[in-house]
């Protein structure tokens, strides 16, 4: 059964008034009083329910169980600010809980696996994220325009896709001009050329052939004007002449939010300039659900995790394989037009374009282990210049997996420490590369995300002969269980960490994330174990920081595309056919949540985690029984 007694529940609803979250809040009040809500403002319907529940118990209760993004009810139905604000608020809640667990020494009781460095690095990245977002949108936080190469690239790509969407309308306008001019003037193209050349227009002299050619031009006017338009705009000629389908691929919360966003941008668009939008997870089901929809001229936009981090290399590789498979489907020598957005500056050969986000983070230890001989880049890591970043800029996810695999093999054979010098460069690694990536979409449900992330990242290795050998070779068997897993306390013991005497932020003074950790543990510490200690921090960076940057970048791109389409109708009709792309036909009075999560999915995931815990408990019981039986037989 599903036991929710005294469970801490977080209900996320932008409006705080839709029937789904309201019904869930009503049902949960019968089994738990620990209900929190994340909404756009303090005075919402769900907030009213929670305040009434608290006031009935204690009239003088002043504690608040409402988290507000301070966004309010937005006049625009396509969600942008509300999505970013909700995601950021959840990040702030996570940071508070991480710090609370560390300061109060509650990691053992709560099952937390966070190190102080995990919290400090996420906090540092969170503050630096403002600079990265400013670079993406091309505006400073005070509203002043500050166009950057990234923002210009995003808007240029959006304008190009706007041309794809509008080509049918442009072709119709050109056809109208051609027909209007030739009919009124009485000189169709072929016949007019013949008359200009001095030929007799009498039908008895073969002029009917010219009229037949003019009839064919009229019949296929839309097609040849479309081809002419593509030649002028330098766009592919063999794309299908129809409405453009758009497939958006990224982790679930990003893809679902963007699907709702783009759909609402074109909700009031005219049928001649509308689009069909789908979303999928390229690391999961994009190939199975959408590659059969790939046609000539289809538009595919995928977000790529930062594969330069060892914990995300396999995830980016899976995304790249999906994009390559979709882009390799050809008809008449042409395929879809695919673009990727990500932080790893490597363009896939089959994609039309790749947009790279600079971000605002420093290198992690795994990256520094590959390229650590350029002191110039370390002095100014935010500049993203110098040999350190340049050496990583041309590496695909597959090449990075090979580099980290080589590091792993050499580290296992030679037990190399992280020391300065070219002879050990790219020669230390992590057997963590085999660990499957945590599902990126669990952040959509915070309650399930906490449980899922604990299960997914509680260990740094898989139970196999190789991990056993690594543990024994490093002398760490006393710190690990039979599965080679290290919990938070054991990870601290490995590095001789103080439990947390002073929670000081040294991330801003480090040349790379993990420098202080390396110094505290001694330069002779195995680099693969040091890298493993940063796996949780890398995944936190992806789920809380990098994914938000990709989401904002996609919003800038699609907003430019939708704006160009909307402005065209207003321009050609002198405002008569203009429409507001921030509205839909439903004219929602209450803005809805951008990426809703089904309750059935939450329940299934919770039950799956419960079954996993039961299996692990049964395995531990059997293991103890076998060990006890062997001990008794040895004594006897």
C-alpha positions in Angstrom: 0.0 0.0 0.0 1.0 3.6 -0.4 1.7 5.0 3.0 1.6 8.8 3.1 1.3 9.3 6.9 3.1 12.5 7.9 4.8 12.7 4.5 6.2 16.0 3.5 4.4 17.0 0.3 5.1 19.9 -2.0 2.3 21.0 -4.4 3.6 23.0 -7.4 1.0 25.1 -9.1 1.6 28.5 -10.8 -1.9 29.7 -10.4 -2.7 27.8 -7.2 -6.3 27.5 -8.4 -6.6 24.7 -10.9 -8.7 21.7 -10.0 -5.9 19.1 -10.0 -3.6 20.6 -7.3 -6.7 21.7 -5.3 -8.0 18.1 -5.3 -4.6 16.7 -4.3 -4.3 19.2 -1.5 -7.8 18.2 -0.2 -6.9 14.5 -0.3 -3.6 14.9 1.4 -5.0 16.8 4.3 -6.5 13.5 5.6 -3.1 11.8 5.9 -0.5 14.5 6.5 -0.3 18.0 7.8 3.1 18.7 6.2 1.8 20.2 3.0 3.6 23.0 1.3 2.7 24.8 -1.9 4.8 26.6 -4.5 2.7 29.2 -6.3 2.9 32.6 -8.1 1.7 34.6 -5.1 0.8 34.2 -1.5 -3.0 34.6 -1.8 -4.1 31.6 -3.9 -6.8 29.1 -3.5 -4.5 26.4 -2.3 -2.8 28.8 0.1 -6.2 29.7 1.5 -6.9 26.0 2.2 -3.6 25.6 4.0 -4.1 28.7 6.1 -7.5 27.5 7.1 -6.1 24.1 8.1 -3.4 25.7 10.2 -5.7 28.3 11.8 -8.2 25.5 12.9 -5.4 23.8 14.8 -3.8 26.9 16.3 -5.2 30.3 16.1 -1.9 32.0 16.8 0.1 30.0 14.3 2.2 32.3 12.1 4.3 29.8 10.2 3.8 29.9 6.5 3.6 26.8 4.3 3.5 28.8 1.1 6.5 29.5 -1.2 5.8 32.3 -3.6 7.7 33.1 -6.7 6.4 36.7 -6.6 5.5 36.4 -10.3 1.8 36.9 -9.9 -0.9 36.2 -12.5 0.9 36.9 -15.8 -1.0 38.6 -18.6 0.9 36.4 -21.2 -0.3 32.8 -21.5 2.9 31.4 -23.0 4.9 30.7 -19.8 8.4 32.1 -19.6 9.1 34.1 -16.4 6.8 31.8 -14.4 8.7 28.7 -15.5 12.2 30.2 -14.7 11.0 31.6 -11.4 9.4 28.3 -10.2 12.6 26.4 -11.2 14.8 29.0 -9.4 12.6 28.9 -6.3 13.0 25.1 -6.1 16.7 25.5 -6.4 16.7 27.9 -3.5 14.7 25.4 -1.4 17.1 22.7 -2.3 20.1 24.9 -1.3 18.4 25.7 2.1 17.8 22.0 2.8 21.4 21.1 1.9 22.8 23.7 4.2 20.4 22.9 7.0 21.3 19.2 6.8 25.0 20.0 6.9 24.9 22.6 9.7 22.6 20.6 11.9 24.5 17.3 11.1 21.3 15.6 9.9 22.7 13.7 7.0 22.6 10.4 8.7 19.0 10.8 9.9 17.8 12.3 6.6 19.7 9.9 4.3 21.4 12.9 2.6 24.5 12.3 0.5 25.6 15.8 0.1 29.1 17.0 0.9 29.8 20.6 1.9 31.4 21.1 -1.5 28.3 20.0 -3.2 26.3 22.8 -1.6 29.0 25.4 -2.0 29.5 24.7 -5.6 25.8 24.8 -6.4 25.5 28.0 -4.5 28.4 29.5 -6.4 26.9 28.4 -9.7 23.5 29.7 -8.7 24.9 33.2 -8.2 26.9 33.1 -11.4 23.8 31.9 -13.3 22.5 35.5 -13.5 25.5 36.5 -15.7 24.9 33.5 -17.9 21.2 34.3 -18.3 22.0 37.9 -19.2 24.3 36.7 -21.9 21.6 34.4 -23.3 18.8 37.0 -23.4 21.0 39.9 -24.4 19.7 42.1 -21.5 21.2 43.2 -18.2 19.2 42.5 -15.0 18.3 46.2 -14.9 16.7 46.0 -18.3 19.3 47.7 -20.5 20.1 46.1 -23.8 23.4 44.3 -24.0 23.4 42.1 -27.1 25.9 39.3 -27.1 27.1 36.8 -29.7 24.9 34.1 -28.1 21.7 36.2 -28.0 22.3 37.3 -31.6 22.9 33.7 -32.7 19.7 32.6 -31.0 17.6 35.4 -32.6 19.1 34.8 -36.0 18.2 31.1 -35.8 14.7 32.0 -34.7 14.4 34.5 -37.6 15.5 31.8 -40.0 12.9 29.3 -38.7 10.4 32.1 -39.0 11.2 32.3 -42.7 10.5 28.5 -42.9 7.1 29.0 -41.3 6.2 32.0 -43.5 7.4 30.7 -46.8 3.9 29.4 -47.7 2.4 32.9 -47.1 5.3 34.6 -48.9 4.8 32.3 -51.8 1.0 33.1 -51.8 1.8 36.9 -51.8 4.3 36.5 -54.7 1.8 34.4 -56.7 -0.9 37.1 -56.2 1.5 39.8 -57.4 2.4 37.8 -60.5 -1.2 36.9 -61.4 -2.4 40.4 -60.7 0.3 42.0 -62.9 0.1 39.6 -65.8 -3.7 39.5 -66.0 -4.2 43.2 -65.7 -1.5 44.0 -68.2 -2.6 41.3 -70.6 0.9 40.0 -70.9 1.5 36.6 -69.4 5.2 35.8 -68.9 5.9 33.6 -72.0 3.5 35.4 -74.3 4.9 38.7 -73.2 8.4 37.7 -73.9 7.4 36.5 -77.3 5.7 39.8 -78.1 8.7 41.7 -76.8 10.8 39.7 -79.2 8.6 40.7 -82.1 6.8 37.5 -82.7 3.2 37.5 -84.1 0.7 36.9 -81.3 -1.7 35.2 -83.8 -2.8 31.8 -82.5 -2.4 30.4 -86.0 1.3 31.0 -85.8 1.9 28.8 -82.7 1.0 31.3 -80.0 -1.2 28.6 -78.3 2.0 26.9 -77.2 3.1 30.0 -75.4 -0.3 30.2 -73.8 -0.1 26.6 -72.7 3.3 27.4 -71.0 1.7 30.4 -69.2 -1.1 28.1 -68.0 1.4 25.7 -66.5 3.1 28.7 -64.8 -0.3 29.7 -63.3 -1.0 26.2 -62.2 2.3 25.7 -60.4 2.7 29.4 -59.4 2.9 28.6 -55.6 5.7 26.0 -56.2 8.0 28.0 -58.4 7.6 31.2 -56.3 8.5 29.1 -53.2 11.6 27.8 -55.0 12.5 31.3 -56.1 12.1 32.5 -52.5 14.3 29.8 -51.2 17.0 30.7 -53.7 16.9 34.3 -52.6 16.9 33.5 -48.9 19.5 30.7 -49.4 17.4 28.0 -47.8 17.3 24.3 -48.8 15.4 23.8 -52.1 14.2 20.2 -51.5 12.3 20.8 -48.3 8.6 19.8 -48.4 6.3 22.7 -49.3 3.9 22.3 -46.4 3.4 23.3 -42.7 6.6 22.8 -40.7 6.5 20.3 -37.8 8.7 21.2 -34.8 10.1 18.5 -32.5 11.7 19.7 -29.3 14.0 17.3 -27.4 15.4 17.8 -23.9 14.9 16.5 -20.4 11.1 16.2 -19.6 10.5 19.5 -17.7 12.3 21.6 -20.4 10.7 19.8 -23.4 7.2 19.9 -21.9 7.5 23.5 -21.0 8.7 24.5 -24.4 6.1 22.5 -26.2 3.4 24.4 -24.2 5.2 27.6 -24.9 5.5 27.3 -28.7 2.0 25.9 -29.0 0.7 29.0 -27.2 2.8 31.4 -29.3 1.0 30.1 -32.4 -2.4 29.5 -30.9 -3.8 32.6 -32.6 -1.8 32.3 -35.8 -3.5 31.8 -39.1 -3.6 28.3 -40.6 -1.2 29.3 -43.4 1.5 30.1 -40.9 0.8 27.6 -38.1 3.1 24.8 -36.8 2.7 21.4 -35.2 4.7 21.0 -32.1 5.8 17.8 -30.3 8.2 17.2 -27.4 10.3 14.2 -26.3 13.3 13.2 -24.3 16.2 12.5 -26.7 17.9 10.3 -24.1 14.7 8.1 -23.8 11.9 8.0 -26.3 12.5 10.6 -29.0 13.7 8.0 -31.5 10.7 5.7 -30.9 8.0 8.3 -30.9 9.1 10.9 -33.5 11.7 9.6 -36.0 8.9 8.2 -38.1 7.6 11.8 -38.3 10.9 13.1 -39.7 10.3 14.6 -43.1 12.2 16.9 -45.5 12.1 20.3 -43.9 11.0 19.2 -40.5 12.5 21.3 -37.6 14.2 19.5 -34.8 15.6 21.4 -31.8 17.4 19.4 -29.1 19.2 20.4 -25.9 22.5 18.7 -25.1 23.8 18.1 -21.5 27.4 19.3 -20.9 29.3 16.1 -21.8 32.6 17.6 -20.7 31.6 16.5 -17.2 32.2 12.9 -16.6 28.8 12.4 -15.0 27.0 13.7 -18.1 29.1 12.3 -20.9 26.9 9.3 -21.5 23.8 11.4 -21.3 25.1 13.8 -24.0 26.2 10.8 -26.1 22.7 9.4 -26.0 21.2 12.7 -27.1 23.8 13.0 -30.0 22.9 9.5 -31.2 19.2 10.4 -31.2 19.8 13.6 -33.1 22.1 11.9 -35.6 19.6 9.1 -36.2 16.8 11.6 -36.9 19.1 13.8 -39.1 20.2 10.8 -41.2 16.7 10.0 -42.4 16.7 11.3 -46.0 14.2 11.6 -48.9 15.2 12.9 -52.3 18.6 13.7 -50.9 17.2 16.0 -48.1 16.4 15.6 -44.5 15.1 17.6 -41.5 16.8 20.8 -40.3 18.1 20.1 -36.8 19.8 22.3 -34.4 21.3 21.7 -30.9 21.8 24.0 -27.9 24.3 23.1 -25.2 27.4 24.0 -23.4 29.8 21.5 -25.0 31.2 23.4 -28.1 31.1 20.6 -30.6 28.8 20.6 -33.6 27.3 17.3 -34.8 28.2 16.7 -38.4 24.6 16.0 -39.5 23.0 19.0 -37.8 22.4 22.3 -39.6 23.5 24.5 -36.7 24.7 24.3 -33.1 24.4 27.1 -30.6 26.9 27.0 -27.7 26.2 28.5 -24.3 29.2 29.8 -22.4 27.7 29.4 -19.0 29.4 30.8 -16.0 31.0 27.9 -14.1 34.5 26.9 -13.5 36.0 23.6 -14.5 35.3 20.5 -12.5 38.1 18.2 -11.4 37.4 15.7 -14.2 37.9 18.4 -16.8 40.9 19.8 -15.1 42.5 16.3 -15.1 42.3 16.4 -18.9 43.7 19.9 -19.5 45.6 21.3 -16.6 48.8 22.8 -18.1 47.5 26.2 -19.0 47.9 28.6 -16.1 46.5 31.5 -18.2 43.1 29.9 -18.5 43.0 29.1 -14.8 43.6 32.8 -13.9 40.4 33.8 -15.9 38.2 30.7 -16.1 35.1 32.7 -16.8 36.5 34.1 -20.0 36.2 30.7 -21.6 39.5 31.3 -23.4 42.9 29.8 -23.3 44.2 26.3 -24.0 42.2 24.7 -21.2 38.8 25.4 -22.7 40.1 25.3 -26.3 41.4 21.7 -25.8 37.9 20.6 -24.8 36.0 22.6 -27.5 36.6 20.1 -30.3 35.8 16.9 -28.5 32.6 15.1 -29.1 30.8 13.2 -26.4 32.2 9.9 -27.8 35.8 11.3 -27.8 35.3 12.5 -24.2 34.0 9.0 -23.2 37.2 7.6 -24.7 39.4 10.0 -22.8 37.7 9.2 -19.5 37.9 5.5 -20.2 41.6 5.8 -20.8 42.0 7.8 -17.6 40.1 5.0 -15.8 42.3 2.2 -17.1 45.6 3.9 -16.4 44.4 5.0 -13.0 43.5 1.5 -12.1 46.8 0.1 -13.3 49.1 2.7 -12.0 47.0 4.3 -9.2 48.0 7.7 -10.5 47.5 10.8 -8.3 46.4 14.2 -9.5 49.8 15.9 -9.8 51.1 18.6 -12.1 52.9 17.5 -15.2 52.3 16.5 -18.7 53.2 12.9 -18.3 50.1 12.1 -16.3 47.7 14.2 -18.3 44.5 12.3 -19.3 45.8 9.4 -17.2 43.4 9.1 -14.3 39.8 8.2 -14.3 36.7 6.9 -12.7 34.9 3.6 -12.9 31.8 5.7 -12.4 31.5 5.9 -16.2 29.5 2.7 -16.0 26.9 4.1 -13.7 23.7 4.9 -15.5 22.6 8.5 -15.6 19.9 9.6 -13.2 16.7 10.3 -15.0 16.8 14.0 -15.7 13.1 14.7 -15.4 12.7 13.8 -11.7 13.0 17.5 -10.8 9.5 18.0 -12.0 8.2 16.4 -8.8 10.3 17.6 -5.8 9.0 14.9 -3.4 9.8 12.1 -5.8 13.0 13.8 -6.9 14.5 13.7 -3.4 13.8 10.0 -3.1 14.9 9.2 -6.6 18.1 11.2 -6.4 19.1 9.5 -3.2 18.7 6.1 -4.8 20.3 7.1 -8.0 23.4 8.9 -6.6 23.8 7.2 -3.2 26.5 5.0 -4.7 29.4 5.8 -7.0 30.0 2.4 -8.5 28.3 -0.8 -9.6 28.7 -4.1 -7.9 31.1 -6.1 -10.1 34.5 -7.6 -10.0 36.1 -4.4 -11.3 34.7 -2.2 -8.6 35.8 -4.7 -6.0 39.3 -4.6 -7.3 39.4 -0.8 -7.4 38.2 -0.6 -3.8 40.8 -3.2 -2.6 43.6 -1.6 -4.6 42.9 1.8 -3.1 42.6 0.5 0.4 39.0 1.7 0.8 37.1 -1.5 1.4 36.4 -0.5 5.0 34.7 2.6 3.7 32.4 0.8 1.2 29.6 -1.7 1.4 29.4 -4.8 -0.8 28.2 -2.8 -3.7 31.1 -0.4 -3.7 29.0 2.5 -2.5 30.1 5.4 -0.4 27.6 7.3 1.7 28.1 10.9 2.8 29.9 10.2 6.0 32.2 7.7 4.4 33.0 10.1 1.6 34.0 12.7 4.2 36.2 10.1 5.9 37.9 9.3 2.7 39.1 12.9 2.4 39.6 13.4 6.1 36.9 16.1 6.0 36.0 17.9 9.1 32.3 17.2 9.7 31.5 20.8 9.2 33.2 23.0 11.7 32.8 26.2 9.6 30.7 26.4 6.5 33.0 28.6 4.5 32.6 29.3 0.8 36.0 28.6 -0.8 34.5 28.0 -4.3 35.0 31.6 -5.3 38.7 31.3 -4.6 39.3 28.0 -6.3 40.8 27.9 -9.8 38.6 24.9 -10.4 35.9 23.1 -8.5 37.7 20.6 -6.2 41.0 22.3 -5.8 40.4 22.8 -2.1 39.3 19.2 -1.8 42.5 18.0 -3.5 44.6 20.1 -1.2 42.8 18.8 2.0 43.2 15.2 0.9 46.8 15.5 -0.2 48.2 15.5 -3.7 48.7 11.8 -3.6 45.0 11.0 -3.3 43.7 8.9 -6.2 42.1 11.1 -8.8 39.4 8.7 -9.7 38.0 8.8 -6.1 38.2 12.6 -6.0 36.3 12.8 -9.2 33.6 10.4 -7.9 33.1 12.7 -5.0 31.9 15.4 -7.4 29.4 13.3 -9.3 26.5 14.6 -7.3 27.7 18.2 -7.8 27.9 17.7 -11.5 24.3 16.3 -11.7 23.1 19.1 -9.5 24.7 21.6 -12.0 22.8 19.9 -14.9 19.4 19.6 -13.2 19.4 23.0 -11.5 21.6 25.3 -13.6 22.5 24.1 -17.1 18.9 22.9 -17.9 17.5 26.3 -17.0 20.0 28.0 -19.3 19.0 25.8 -22.2 15.3 26.4 -21.5 15.8 30.2 -21.5 17.9 29.9 -24.7 15.1 27.9 -26.5 12.6 30.5 -25.3 14.6 33.3 -26.9 14.9 31.4 -30.2 11.2 30.5 -30.4 10.1 33.9 -29.2 11.9 35.5 -32.2 10.4 32.9 -34.5 6.9 33.6 -33.3 7.4 37.4 -33.2 8.5 37.4 -36.9 5.4 35.5 -37.9 3.1 37.7 -35.9 4.7 41.0 -37.1 4.4 39.9 -40.8 0.6 39.7 -40.7 0.4 43.1 -38.9 2.8 44.6 -41.5 1.2 43.4 -44.7 -2.3 44.2 -43.6 -1.5 47.6 -42.0 -2.6 46.1 -38.6 -5.9 44.6 -39.7 -4.7 41.0 -39.5 -2.4 41.5 -36.6 -2.8 39.3 -33.5 -1.3 39.1 -30.0 0.9 36.0 -29.7 0.8 36.3 -25.9 -2.8 35.2 -26.0 -4.7 32.1 -27.0 -8.3 31.4 -28.1 -9.1 30.1 -24.6 -8.2 33.4 -23.0 -7.2 31.8 -19.7 -8.1 33.9 -16.7 -5.6 31.9 -14.6 -2.2 30.9 -16.0 -1.6 27.2 -15.9 1.5 25.3 -14.9 3.8 24.8 -17.9 4.9 21.3 -17.2 2.3 19.3 -15.3 3.2 15.9 -13.8 0.6 13.2 -13.8 -0.3 11.8 -10.4 -0.2 8.3 -11.8 3.5 8.8 -12.7 4.3 10.1 -9.2 2.6 7.1 -7.6 4.3 4.6 -10.0 7.7 6.1 -9.3 7.1 6.1 -5.5 6.0 2.4 -5.6 9.0 1.5 -7.7 11.3 3.1 -5.1 9.5 1.3 -2.3 10.0 -2.0 -4.1 13.7 -1.2 -4.6 14.1 -0.6 -0.8 12.4 -3.8 0.0 14.6 -5.8 -2.4 17.8 -4.2 -0.9 16.5 -5.0 2.6 15.8 -8.6 1.7 19.3 -8.9 0.1 20.9 -7.5 3.2 19.0 -10.0 5.4 20.0 -12.9 3.3 23.6 -11.8 3.2 23.7 -11.6 7.0 22.1 -15.0 7.3 24.7 -16.6 5.0 27.5 -14.8 6.8 26.2 -16.1 10.2 25.8 -19.6 8.9 29.4 -19.6 7.5 30.7 -18.2 10.8 29.0 -21.0 12.8 30.3 -23.7 10.4 33.8 -22.4 10.7 33.7 -22.4 14.5 32.3 -25.9 14.6 
